[in-house]
Amino acid sequence: MTEKNLDNKPNPWKKIGMLLLFIVGGILIVYLTPLGAYLKNINQVRIDIEKAGIWSFLIFIVIFVVTSLLSIPGTGWLFLACIVYSEVWIGGVLTYVAAVLAAIATFYMGRLMGGGALSGIKNTRVRRLISSAEKNPIRTIIIMRSVLLLSPLVGFALALTNMKPRDYIIGSLIGLLVPVVVLSIAIFFIRDDVFRFFGIVG
């Protein structure tokens, strides 16, 4: 009976494969549809957001979260926010809020599709990495954010571990500060060059 139950245990690679298909599908949806063409026209996106007035904050956050679920990195949205709004710090704060919500959304989506899948992998090296991530969630997220910045892959990847949602959220609140602050400061110094590159009137 025990052997039969083990044989019927869900294959972790199947869960991982399903999540990868979801990620690839999201990327294709963005890049091979009119949505992708629109998002590439940063000048038009900027104009549309400006027209929305106060609602632009909510629209920006929704777009950020949705595109993150479609596996599109949020770094580009940080650049957009910092050139759309008159003050760079407004774009930074708005991006931080959106990035936290996107991080939570990608984690729960990943948990829904392939939660805990990595726990079924028996490779010693992989198990060691997973164990380290689960024991030190905040440090793990800070390191991953330092390398992958605002990539939604962080949330998807950590969702495959047994990391507690509470630890993940706390780690994300701290870890996302690093790339947002650093990138916002960098954008502050190159903002005029970005305006000239895209032909934007400040």
N, C-alpha and C positions, 0 to 999 in steps of 0.2 A: 504493500500500500504506500509505504514511504517512497519507494523508488518511482512509483507511478506518479506521485504528487510532484516529485522533483522533475520528472520528464515533462509534466504539464506546466511547469513554472514559466511565466512569460519570458521570452528571450529579450535581454536588455538591449541587444543590438537592433531589434525590431523597433523598440521605442525610440532609440537614438535615430534610426533611419527615418522614422515618421517625422521627428522634429526637424531633421535636416531638410527633408522634402518641403516642409512648411516654410522654412527659412529661405530656401532657394525659390520656392513659388512666390513668396512675398517680394523678393528682389526682382523677379521677372515681371511681376504685376506693375511695379513702379517704373522699370526701365523700358518695358515694351508696350506701354499704353500711353494714351494722351496725358495721364497724370504725370508720368515721368517727364514728358516734354514740357509740361507746365512748370514743374518744380525746378527744371533747369533754367528757366527764364527768371532769374533772380530779380531783375528790375520790375517785371510785371507782378511778381509775388509781393514785392515791397510796396508797390502802388496799391494793390488790393488790400493789403493789411492796413495801410495808412487810412484808406477809405472807411475801414470798419470802425475806426475810432476806439472807444474804450473796449468794444467787443473784440478788438484785435488780440487782447491778452488771452481771452478764452479760446479764440480761434487758433492762436499760435500753440497753446498747450495741447489742444485736441489733435492738431496736425502732427505735432511732435510725437505724441503717444502713438497715434495710428501708424505713422511711418516707422516708428521703432518696432512695432509689432510686425511690420513688413520687412524688418531687418535692415533698415536704412540708418546708418550712424547719425547721431544727433549733432556732431561737430559742425556740420554745415548750417544747421539751424541756429547754432550759437552765433556763427558769423552773421547770419541774416538778422538775428535779433539785435546784435550790436551795431548794425548799420541802419536798421529801420528806425530804431528809437533814438531820440536826440541825445540821450546820455547812455554811454556804454554800460554803466552799472545797472541800468534798467534791463538791458538785454541779458546781462549776466544773471541777475536775480530771477528773471522770468525763465531763463533756460534752466537754472538750477531746479526750480519748482517743477518744470516740465520733465526734466531728466529724472528726478526722483519718482514721479508718477509713472514715467515710462519704464524705469527700472523695476518697479513693483509689478507693472502690467506684464512685462516680458517674463519675469520670474514665475508668475502665476500661470501664464500661458504655457511656459515650458514645463511647469509642474503638472499641469493638466494633461499634456501630451506625452510626457516621458519622465514624470517625476520618479526620482530614486533609481533610474535605470542604471546609473554607474555603480550602484551598490551591488548589482548582480555580476559585475565583471570581476574575474578572479586574478587578473594580472597583478603581480606583486607591486610593480612600480606604480601602476594606476591606482591601486588601493592605497598606497602610501600618500600619493598626492591628494586623493579624496579625503583621507583621514586628516591630513594637515589642514585642508580647507575647512572641514567641518569643525575642527578644534579651534581654529583661529580665523573665524569668518571675517572679522573687521580688517585684520591685517591682509587677508587674502583679497578682499575687495579693493582695498587701497592699492595693492600691488597691481591687480588686474586693471584698475582704472588708470593707473599711471602709464600702463603700456597700451591699453586699448581705448583710452579716453572715454568717449560717450557711446561706445559701441553697444548695441543691444545684445550682442553675443555673450556678454558677461552674465546678464540675467538668464538667458537661455541655458548657458553652460552650468551655472550654479544650481539651476532648477533640477538638474539631473542628479545632484547629490542629495544627501539627507539633511542638508543645512536647514536649520529652523527658520521659518519666515521672519520671525522677530529679529533674529540675529542678522539676517540678510537686509532687512529694512534699516536697522540701526547702522550697519556697515555701509549701506548705500548713502545714507544721509551724510556720513563722514567722508566716505571715499569719493563721492561726486564733487565735493568742494574743491578737491585738488585740481582736476582738469578744468573745471569751470572758471576758477579764479585765475589760474595760470593763462588759459587761453583768452580770457577777457582782458587781462593786462596786455597780452601780446597784440590783440586786436586794437586796443586803445592807441598803440603806437603806430599801427599800420593802417588805421581807418581811412586816412586821406588817400593813401595809395589804392585801397580797395575801391573807394568811390571813383577814382579816376579809371581804374581797370574796367569797371562795369558801366562807366558813363553815367554815374549817379550824381545828381546835384544835391549837395549837402544842405 
